[in-house]
């Protein structure tokens, strides 16, 4: 579309005018930081509800689709507020879709609200991906008897090598993250954190800075762990209010790319002061350092103790809930907490600021293959950071295939950055999750909580609130194109106990002619299913 097209003459100020298009009076609110708009006179909008309406109309603003003329935008109530954030009012319009799609009506709702701005470091516009030591290697410091697995330079160099050489980096897994137990029990003479002196001689030659150079030389990034408290959770020196600037500067000098800041041995008052101060201190170093905050986890994860507006202003990601353990029960408890509270936490997520349900334990000891696919699918739907915590040197082929599934990663990394939701919780033990994606696409996950036998779940896209039309479907884990589905067509998915079926779905209208001559996977690529341009050459076959 372009500004010269005819957009009709819709009303812009009538709530009554939009009611025929939405099934609920409740409307989700989305706002956008002004930094994402290069020219407010050519504001671009994407209707996530095209081809689908959930109970709420869900909207977003983007730079690379549907440019609207300035007079239409300005008449719709766009304004720049005193806090340098764009705010929006109701806009109702009709448009002609690209590539011969039929004329359709779209509702654009961007209600006035206090906007949540992401941390001003330009980082993590999609959920960060990489490897994190904690769940698999914990606080193993017995380097004399377990030199290959203790917290030392060998471990992190090995994981960096595996990310760089085994195809992980090209898929987006770029962070190598140190967790607790890396440091000395005391600070150095200048009051700075330091690696354990004994282990530095044997396993950290050159200290953390040398390890950072090793990681960077392989096209990767190094993350480190700290704690906003007197001690870390394992009893090592924490970051107190008077050492925040020193620690931030130390991390920057070492070449650190991400800081995970825990909250043990602390209290709400210290955390309320300390987490924002560390954000400011990291920005002041002039080195881009991603910032992971554990603050909400220590305050119950919910308002009024947790203010997600503030979190979005100071943190790139945050832990909402307790630590994951290597078990299916642990994964399920996290999924339950996130879905039970999705109305509160889902709107807080977006480019540059993410809810973090904790590490991927795929490839460890506690999950079956079906359960591993379930964690991957649900983390992708939740727009969660993807930090593996397994031994990449010995990971089995099944776990590797799940973690390297390009379609699941692409769904997780979708640049629209809207966290998915659970749509349905059936008495039969089946949950259905949905996430809106770029290019009018969406993702569905059919998840079985059952433990007895495969369950045949009957439904239709219409029953899942998809609008009238025909849809193309790609099964993420079977890696097969499904027969085209009309919204009214009943279908059955067979879901293994504690397993999932995950679909990538988009409207067939406008693509049918091309689909006759081009393989569906090629269309997926053209639709930018896999969004990372720097790794586009590595995408061969889904």
N, C-alpha and C positions, 0 to 999 in steps of 0.2 A: 504493500500500500504506500501511497505517497500523499503529500498535502493537497495535491490538486484533485483528488478523488471526491466524489459526492458522498457526504456523510449524512445527508438528510437533515431534518430540522426537529430533532427530539427535544422534549422539555428537559431542563437541567435542574429544576428546583422543586420538583414534585415527588414526594415519597410515594404517592398513590401510583405514579407512572411506572414505578419499577416493581410494584407488587405482583403483577402477572408473571414476571420472570423468575420469581424466587419463591420457594415453598415455605419459607420461614421469615418471620419478621426480624429475627435476630440476624445481625450482620457482623462478620469478622472485620476487624480493623487492621489495616496494614499501613505503615508509614515508611518513608524512605529518607535516608540521610541525603542532603543536597550533593554530597560528593559523588553520588552515583549518576547524577544528571549533568551532562556537559552543557546543555543548552535548555533552560526551562521553557523557551519558546517552542521547542520541538520535543517536548516531553513524550516519551513512548510508553505505551500501555499494552499489557497482555492480559487477556481474560482467561484465567485458569479454568473457568467454568465452561468454556467452549467444548461442547460434546459431553459435558458432565455438570450436573448440579448436585452438590451435597446438600445437607440441611442448611448450610450457610453459604452465601456467595463469597467466594475467596478470590481476592484480587492481588495483583502485584504490579510493579513498575519496572520496566527494563529499558536498556539502551538500544537494543538491536532488533526490535520488532515494531510494527504498526506505528509509524510516526503520524501524529495528529497536528493539524494546523494550529498556529498560535491563537487565533481568535476563538477556536473551539476550546482549547485548554483554558485560556484565561476566563472565558465565560462560565467555566465549570468550577471556579472557585480556588484555583491553585494560587497560593500565596507563600511568600517567604516570611517566616515568623521571626520574632526577636532572638530565638535561640538557634537561628541559622538552619532550621529544619523546614522542609517543604511539608505543607499540610494540604489535604484534599477534601473536597466535598463530593456529593453524588453527581455522577455523570452517566446519562443514559444515551446510547447511540446505536445506530445500525451501521453495518459495514459489509463490504464485499470481501470475502476471504481470498487468499492467494490461490493460484493454480486451479481456477475454475470451481472453487467451492461455492455452494449456493449462498445467496444472501441470507444473513443470519442476524439475529438480535443479540446484543451482548450488554450486560449490565456492568458498569464499572463503578465500584463503590470504594471510595477511599475517604473515610470519615475523619473529621477533625479530631485529633488526639495529641497527647504528649508523646513525641516520638522517642524511640530508643536508638541512640547512636552507638555504633560499634566503636571499639577501641581504635583510636586514631593512629594505627600503624600500617594499615593497608594489607594486613596479613589474613590468611585463612578465610578467603572469600568462599571457599568450599570447605567441607569438614577436613581437618588435617588427617594425614595417613602416615603410618610408620610402624615402628616396633618399640615396645616399652618393656623394661626388664622385670617389673615387680612380680606379676602373678606367677611366672614360671621360675624365676631365680631368687625372688624374695631378698633376704638379707644374708645370703651365703658369703661369709667373709673368711672362710677357711681356705685360703689360697695355698697353704702348705700341702694340704691333702686333697684339694679339689680345684686345682689351678685352672681347669678349662671352664668351670661353671661358677666360680666365685665372682664377686663384683670387682672387676679389674679391667685393665685395658684390653687384655686378650679377648674377653667376652664381647666387648663393644666393637673391637676391630673385626672380629669374626662375623658379627651380625651386619656390620657395614659391608663387608665383602659379599655376604649372601644377598643383601638387598641390591647391590650393584651388579652382581654377576648372574643371579638366578631369575631375572625378569621382574623383580618386585618394583624397582625404581621406576621403570617405564610405565608402570600401572599407577603410580602416584604415591607409593610407600616410600617416603623420603626422610622421615625423621628416625633417628637412632636416639632413644631417650633413656638416660640414666635415671634410676629412681633412688630410693633411700639407701643409706649405708656406704656411700661413696667417700665420705669425708673423714677427716681426722676428728677425734673427740674434742679437740681444742682448735681455736683459731691461731693464725700465725702471729708474729710479733707486731704486725701492723693492724691486727684485728680483722684480718680477712679469712674467709673460709678457705680450706685447703684440702687436697686429697689426703687420705691416711698416709702418714710418712712412711710407715713400714711397707705398705703396699705400693707406695709411690716408687720406692727404690726397686722393688721387684716387678711390679705390674703397671705402674703409671710413669714410665720414664718420660720426662718432659712435662708431666702434669696434664691437666685437662686441656690446656691450649694445644698441646701436641696432638692429643686425640682429636680435637676439633679440626685441626688441619688435615689429619688422615681422613676423617669423615667427609670434609668439604672436597678434598681431592677426588672423591668418588661421586661427586654430584649429589651429595646427601646433606642433611642438616643434623646438628647435635642438640639434644634437649637435656636439661638437668633438673634436679629436684631440690626444693627448699621447703621450709615450713615457717608459716607466720606464727611463731610461738617461741618459747624458751628453748625447746628441743624439738627435733623431728620425731616422728612416731616411733622410730627405733632408738631414740635416745642420743642422737648426734646434735651438734649445735644448730639451733634454729635461727631465724631472722627476727630480731626484736625491732621495736620501733626505731631505736637509735642506730641500727645497722642496715636499714633498708637501702639507703643510697650507696653505702659501701658495697653491699652485696650485688646490687644492680650493676654498678660499675665494674666489679670483678667479673661478673658473668659476661658483660660486653667485651672486656679486654681479652677474655679467654676465647671469644668467638662463638659464644652460645647463641642458638637460634630459637630456643623455646624454654620457658620456665614453668614447671609445675609447682605451685605453691600450696602445700598442705596446711592443715590447721590444728595439729596436735599441740598439747601443752599451751593452750591459749584460752581466750574467753571472747565473748561477743564484742566487748568494748575494744579490745586490741584488734580484732578482726575488722571491725567497722572502720577503724582508722588505718590499719595496716594494708589491707588489700588495695584500696584506692591509692595510697601513697606509693606502693610498689609499682602500680601501673604508671604513675607519673614519673617515677624514678627510671623505669625502663625506657620510657619515651625520651627522657632527658639524655640518655646515653647516645642517642642518634644511631643506634644499631637496631634494626628491626628484630625484635624478640617476641615471638608469640607467647601469650600469657594465659596459662590455665589456672583457674582459681578453684579451690576446694571449699570456699566460703559457704555456699548454700548447704552443702552436705552436713556441716557442723551446726546449722541452724534449723534443721528439719526439712529443708528443701522447699518450704511453702511460705507464702505471705501469712501474717504480716511481718514475720521475722526475716523473710527473704524478699528483697526488692529487685525484681528482675530488670527493671528499667535501669537501675544503677549498675547491675552486673553487665548489661549490654554496653554500658558506657566505658567500662574499665577492663573487661576481660574478653579474650577471644573464645574461650570455652570454660565451662565450669562443671564440676561434679555436683549433681543434685542429690545423690543417694549413696548408700554404703558401698564398700569395696566388693567387686566381684570375686567369687571363689571358683575353683575348678570343679563345678558341678552343675547339673541341669537345674536343680532346685534354686541355685543362686541366679542363673540366667532368668528363670521364670519369675522370681521375686522382683527382679529389676524391671522386667517387661510389665508386670502387674502394677508396679508403682508408677511407671511412666504413663501407662494407659489410664489408670485410675485418676491421675491428675493432669491429663493431657489438655484440658481446657485452660489450665493455668500456665503450664510450661511450654506448650506448643507455640503460642504466639511470640515467645521470647527468642526463639531461634531464628537465624537468618545469616546471610553472608557476613562473615567476620565475627559472629557470636553464636555459639552452639551449646545446646544441652549435651552433656557427656554421660552416657550410661556405663562407662568404664570399658575395660579392655576386651578384645576378642580372645577367647580361650580356645579357639579352634586349633587343633593340632596338639593339645595337651592330653590329659588323661581322663577328663570327666565327661566328655560329650561323645555320643554316637555320631555317625555321619549325618543322620537325619537331624539330630539336634544341632549339629554344626551348621547345616544349611539354614536351619531356623534362626540361629543367632545372626548369621550373615544377612539374611533377608530382613529381619526385624531391625537390625542396626542400619541397614540401607534405607528402609522406610522412614526411620526416625531421624534421618540426616545426622547420624552420630559420627563422631570422630572414629576412625578405624585404626586403632593401635593394637597390633598383634602382640601377644605375650606368650610365644612358644619358642622352641629351639629350632631356628631356621636351618641349622646344620643337619638336623635329623628328621625334619618334618615329613610325614608320610604323604604320598601322592594324592590321596583323597582329600586331605585337609588343604594341601597346596592348591588343588583345583578349585575348591570352594573359595579360598581367599583370593585367588587370581581370576575369578569369574568376572569377565570384562563388563558384562551387562549389569551385574549386581553393583559393581564399582561405579559404573556410569550413573545408575540410579542414585546411589549415595552422593555422587559428586555433582549432581544436576545443579547448574548455576543459579537457577531460580531460588534455591536455598530454602524452600518451605518444608518444614517438618511434617511428616505424614501423621495420620490419625487412625485409630480403630473405629471402623464404621459400625460393625455388628459384633455382638457377643452372643452366640447361640447357646441354648440349653444343651445342645448336643456336644458341646465342647469345642466348637469351631469358632474362631475369631476371623474377621475379615478386616484387613488394613488397606488404606488407600493413601497415595501421595500424589499431588499434582506435580507435573514436570514441564520442562520447556517444550515448545513446539506443539502445544495442545495435547501432549501425551500425559500418561499417568501410569502409576505402578499399583498393582494389586498383590496382596499376600493373603493366601488362605492358610491359616495356621491351626493345627490340631493340638489341643491340650490332652487328647485321649491317650491312653497307654495300652489299650486292648488290641486294636486291629485297625487296618486302613479304613477310612471313612469316606463314603461317596457323598459328596456335598452337592446338592442340587440348587441351582440359582439361575439368574439371568443378569445381564448388565443393567437392564431396566430396573430390576429389583435392587440393584446397587446404586440406583439413582443416575445412571448414565442416560443421556438424552437420546432421542430417536436418531438412528443412523446405523451404519455398518462400521465395524472396528477390526483393525488388524491386531493380532496378538502374538507375542513371542514369549515362549516359556523359558525363563532365565536359566534354570538348572538342567532341564533336559536339552536345552539349546536347540529347540525345535520351533518352527513356525506352526502355529495352530490354524485350523480353518477359520476363515473370516466369520465374525459373529455379528448378527443383527442384535440390536438392543433387546428385542423381544424373544430371541432364541434361548430356549432353556438349554443349559449345559451342565455337565457333571465333572467335578474334579475329584480325583482320588488322592487323599492326603494320608500319608503314613503317620502312625502314632508319634507324637511330639515333633512332627515334621511340617513342611510347608510346600505349597505350590506358589511360585512367584511369577507374575506376568508383567510384561511391558505392553501397554495398550495405547493405540492412538487411532483417531478417526480415519477411515479409509477414503472418505470423500476427498477429492483433489489429488489422491495418489493412486487411484485404481488404474488409470491408464499407464502410468509408469510401472506399477507393480506387475503388469502383464509381461513386461519385457526385462525387468530388472529384479534380481533376487532380493527378497525382503531384507536380508542383512545389509545389503548395499544401501537400501533406503534408510535403515536405522543409522548407518554411518552418516549419510547426508543430512539426516535430521539432527545430527550432532548428539546422538545418544552418548557417544564417548566424547567428552567436552574438552579434554586437555590438549590444546593445539600442539604444545611442545612435544607430546608423545604420539601424535596422530600417525606417524609413519609406522609405529609399532602395532597398530591395530590391523590385523589381517583378516581373521575370521571370528565371528561370534560363535 
